[in-house]
């Protein structure tokens, strides 16, 4: 059995940049849509997570736990308030202030983020297969189902880049309209991980509590995320959507 380093084609002393570059390259070639297989795709993901989790040559390869905390209303929005305009354009600043960035005399500066790995799933798949957002093994089932690259896959989100922009940069066409948090066309369900958003958006507190976020203004906080997109037709969100003609006017400034 290949070691995680052999799977990704890197040396054990590879730095973070080399690890991320190797993962991006291998996960793309391992995807079934690009000539790979579900087993190869899963092996690449496992290798990446193992190395990120501190794997050393000779260690037994085991699944690595990721941060599964749900975002809280304060934690998910407070830092994003400074960066609302930039986030809507696809990028934002660090979104930290003196209290949160550790700029006091006795605090250590936070390391610069390297970006986030986002595993995504189309809600239409859930509807077709009778799955639920509450299924504990939702993404495990998706990974084993041979879905095409638009229905299920991964994107890597660069620092200060929102989810929608990252998906589009990777060649995906996720729903959107206003790109400013004023509609629910781009709504996603955050199943695992955490994002932050500016506070001035259209979602209710109840929707936030249920894990609903807007991909056009959401910036990853954790290194790994699992999101379900294409949920804008769900009850409560459907009435917050912009009709196509209104969306076109807003996007062109007419």
C-alpha positions as CSV (number, residue, x, y, z in Angstrom):
1,X,0.0,0.0,0.0
2,X,1.4,3.4,-1.0
3,X,2.2,5.9,1.7
4,X,0.3,9.3,1.6
5,X,3.5,10.9,0.3
6,X,3.7,8.4,-2.5
7,X,0.0,8.8,-3.3
8,X,0.5,12.6,-3.7
9,X,3.9,12.2,-5.3
10,X,5.8,14.4,-2.8
11,X,8.7,13.9,-0.5
12,X,8.2,13.6,3.3
13,X,9.9,16.9,3.8
14,X,7.6,18.8,1.4
15,X,6.4,22.1,2.6
16,X,2.8,23.3,2.7
17,X,2.9,24.9,-0.7
18,X,4.1,21.7,-2.3
19,X,1.5,19.7,-0.4
20,X,-1.4,21.9,-1.6
21,X,-0.1,22.0,-5.2
22,X,0.3,18.2,-5.3
23,X,-3.2,17.7,-3.9
24,X,-4.8,20.0,-6.4
25,X,-3.0,18.2,-9.3
26,X,-3.7,14.7,-8.1
27,X,-7.3,15.1,-7.0
28,X,-8.2,16.5,-10.4
29,X,-6.6,13.6,-12.3
30,X,-8.0,11.0,-9.8
31,X,-11.6,12.1,-10.4
32,X,-13.7,9.6,-12.4
33,X,-14.6,12.3,-14.9
34,X,-10.9,12.7,-15.7
35,X,-10.0,9.1,-16.1
36,X,-9.6,8.2,-12.5
37,X,-11.7,6.1,-10.2
38,X,-13.7,6.5,-7.0
39,X,-11.1,4.5,-5.1
40,X,-8.2,6.6,-6.4
41,X,-10.1,9.8,-5.7
42,X,-10.8,8.7,-2.1
43,X,-7.1,7.6,-1.7
44,X,-5.9,11.1,-2.7
45,X,-8.3,12.7,-0.2
46,X,-7.2,10.3,2.6
47,X,-3.5,11.0,1.8
48,X,-4.0,14.7,1.9
49,X,-5.9,14.7,5.2
50,X,-3.4,12.3,6.8
51,X,-0.4,14.5,6.0
52,X,-2.3,17.6,7.1
53,X,-3.0,15.7,10.3
54,X,0.7,15.1,11.0
55,X,1.4,11.8,9.3
56,X,5.0,10.6,9.5
57,X,6.6,7.8,7.5
58,X,6.0,4.5,9.3
59,X,2.7,5.7,10.9
60,X,-0.4,3.6,10.5
61,X,-2.7,5.3,8.0
62,X,-6.0,6.1,9.7
63,X,-8.8,8.5,8.8
64,X,-8.1,12.0,10.0
65,X,-10.8,13.8,12.0
66,X,-11.6,17.3,10.7
67,X,-13.1,20.2,12.5
68,X,-16.8,19.6,12.4
69,X,-18.0,22.6,14.5
70,X,-21.1,24.3,13.2
71,X,-20.8,28.1,12.7
72,X,-22.4,30.2,15.4
73,X,-24.2,33.4,14.4
74,X,-21.5,35.6,16.0
75,X,-18.5,33.6,14.9
76,X,-19.8,33.2,11.4
77,X,-20.6,36.9,10.8
78,X,-18.7,39.2,13.2
79,X,-15.4,39.2,11.3
80,X,-17.1,39.5,7.9
81,X,-18.6,42.9,8.7
82,X,-15.4,44.7,7.8
83,X,-15.2,43.0,4.4
84,X,-18.8,43.1,3.0
85,X,-18.0,45.0,-0.2
86,X,-14.9,43.0,-1.0
87,X,-16.5,39.7,-0.2
88,X,-19.3,40.5,-2.7
89,X,-16.6,40.9,-5.4
90,X,-15.2,37.5,-4.7
91,X,-12.4,38.6,-2.4
92,X,-12.1,40.1,1.0
93,X,-9.5,41.2,3.6
94,X,-8.6,39.1,6.6
95,X,-11.7,40.2,8.4
96,X,-10.0,40.4,11.8
97,X,-9.8,43.2,14.3
98,X,-7.4,43.8,17.2
99,X,-9.4,41.5,19.5
100,X,-9.6,38.6,17.1
101,X,-6.3,38.8,15.2
102,X,-4.0,38.6,18.2
103,X,-2.4,42.0,17.8
104,X,-2.1,42.7,21.5
105,X,1.4,43.0,23.1
106,X,1.3,39.5,24.6
107,X,-0.3,37.6,21.8
108,X,1.1,35.7,18.9
109,X,0.1,36.6,15.3
110,X,-2.1,34.1,13.5
111,X,-0.4,32.3,10.6
112,X,-1.6,33.2,7.1
113,X,-4.3,30.9,5.9
114,X,-3.5,28.7,2.9
115,X,-7.1,28.3,1.8
116,X,-9.8,25.7,2.2
117,X,-10.8,22.4,0.6
118,X,-14.5,22.4,-0.1
119,X,-16.4,19.2,-0.8
120,X,-19.7,20.0,-2.6
121,X,-22.9,18.1,-3.5
122,X,-25.9,19.2,-5.7
123,X,-29.2,19.1,-3.8
124,X,-30.9,17.6,-6.8
125,X,-28.9,14.4,-6.0
126,X,-30.6,14.2,-2.6
127,X,-34.0,14.7,-4.1
128,X,-33.4,12.0,-6.7
129,X,-32.0,9.4,-4.3
130,X,-34.1,10.1,-1.3
131,X,-31.2,11.3,0.8
132,X,-31.5,14.0,3.5
133,X,-29.3,16.9,4.6
134,X,-29.5,15.3,8.1
135,X,-27.9,12.0,6.9
136,X,-24.6,11.5,8.8
137,X,-23.1,9.6,5.9
138,X,-24.3,12.0,3.2
139,X,-21.0,12.8,1.7
140,X,-19.7,9.3,2.1
141,X,-22.6,8.0,0.0
142,X,-22.0,10.7,-2.6
143,X,-18.3,9.8,-2.9
144,X,-19.2,6.1,-3.5
145,X,-22.0,6.8,-6.1
146,X,-20.0,7.7,-9.2
147,X,-21.6,11.1,-9.6
148,X,-20.4,13.5,-12.3
149,X,-18.1,16.4,-11.5
150,X,-20.9,19.0,-11.4
151,X,-23.1,17.0,-9.0
152,X,-20.3,16.1,-6.6
153,X,-16.7,17.0,-6.2
154,X,-14.2,19.4,-4.6
155,X,-12.9,22.9,-5.1
156,X,-10.0,24.6,-3.4
157,X,-10.9,28.1,-2.1
158,X,-8.0,30.6,-2.0
159,X,-7.7,32.9,1.0
160,X,-10.1,35.8,1.0
161,X,-12.2,34.3,-1.8
162,X,-15.9,33.5,-1.5
163,X,-17.4,30.1,-2.2
164,X,-19.2,31.1,-5.4
165,X,-16.2,32.7,-6.9
166,X,-14.1,29.6,-6.2
167,X,-16.7,27.3,-7.7
168,X,-16.9,29.5,-10.9
169,X,-13.1,29.6,-11.1
170,X,-13.1,25.8,-11.1
171,X,-15.5,25.7,-14.0
172,X,-18.8,25.1,-12.1
173,X,-22.1,26.9,-12.6
174,X,-23.7,27.4,-9.2
175,X,-26.9,29.4,-9.0
176,X,-26.6,33.1,-8.2
177,X,-28.3,36.4,-8.9
178,X,-27.4,39.6,-7.0
179,X,-23.9,38.6,-5.7
180,X,-24.6,40.9,-2.7
181,X,-26.5,38.9,-0.1
182,X,-29.8,40.4,-1.1
183,X,-31.4,37.2,-2.4
184,X,-31.3,33.5,-1.8
185,X,-30.5,32.3,-5.3
186,X,-27.0,31.3,-4.2
187,X,-27.9,29.6,-0.9
188,X,-26.0,26.6,0.3
189,X,-26.2,24.3,3.3
190,X,-23.0,24.1,5.3
191,X,-23.0,20.4,6.5
192,X,-19.5,20.4,8.0
193,X,-17.0,23.2,8.7
194,X,-17.5,26.9,9.2
195,X,-17.8,30.0,7.1
196,X,-18.2,33.7,7.8
197,X,-20.5,36.2,6.2
198,X,-21.1,40.0,6.4
199,X,-24.1,40.7,8.7
200,X,-26.2,42.6,6.2
201,X,-27.8,39.8,4.2
202,X,-31.4,38.5,3.6
203,X,-31.2,35.3,5.7
204,X,-33.2,34.9,8.9
205,X,-31.8,33.8,12.2
206,X,-33.7,30.5,11.8
207,X,-32.0,29.9,8.5
208,X,-28.6,30.6,9.9
209,X,-29.3,28.2,12.8
210,X,-30.1,25.5,10.2
211,X,-26.7,26.0,8.5
212,X,-27.9,28.0,5.5
213,X,-25.4,30.5,4.1
214,X,-25.0,32.5,0.9
215,X,-22.1,31.4,-1.3
216,X,-21.6,34.8,-2.9
217,X,-20.5,36.3,0.4
218,X,-19.3,33.3,2.4
219,X,-15.6,33.0,3.2
220,X,-14.3,29.7,4.6
221,X,-13.0,29.8,8.2
222,X,-12.0,26.1,8.6
223,X,-9.6,24.2,6.4
224,X,-12.2,21.7,5.2
225,X,-15.9,22.3,4.3
226,X,-18.8,20.2,3.1
227,X,-21.6,22.2,1.4
228,X,-24.8,21.3,-0.5
229,X,-25.6,23.8,-3.2
230,X,-28.7,24.4,-5.3
231,X,-31.0,24.5,-2.2
232,X,-32.7,27.8,-3.2
233,X,-36.0,26.1,-3.9
234,X,-36.4,24.8,-0.4
235,X,-39.3,26.2,1.7
236,X,-38.4,29.6,3.2
237,X,-35.7,30.2,0.6
238,X,-37.8,30.0,-2.6
239,X,-39.6,33.3,-1.8
240,X,-36.3,35.0,-1.2
241,X,-35.1,34.3,-4.8
242,X,-34.8,36.9,-7.5
243,X,-36.7,36.1,-10.7
244,X,-34.3,35.7,-13.7
245,X,-35.2,39.1,-15.3
246,X,-34.6,40.9,-12.0
247,X,-31.3,39.1,-11.6
248,X,-30.1,40.1,-15.0
249,X,-30.9,43.8,-14.4
250,X,-29.1,43.8,-11.0
251,X,-26.0,42.0,-12.5
252,X,-25.7,44.5,-15.4
253,X,-26.6,47.6,-13.4
254,X,-29.6,48.5,-15.6
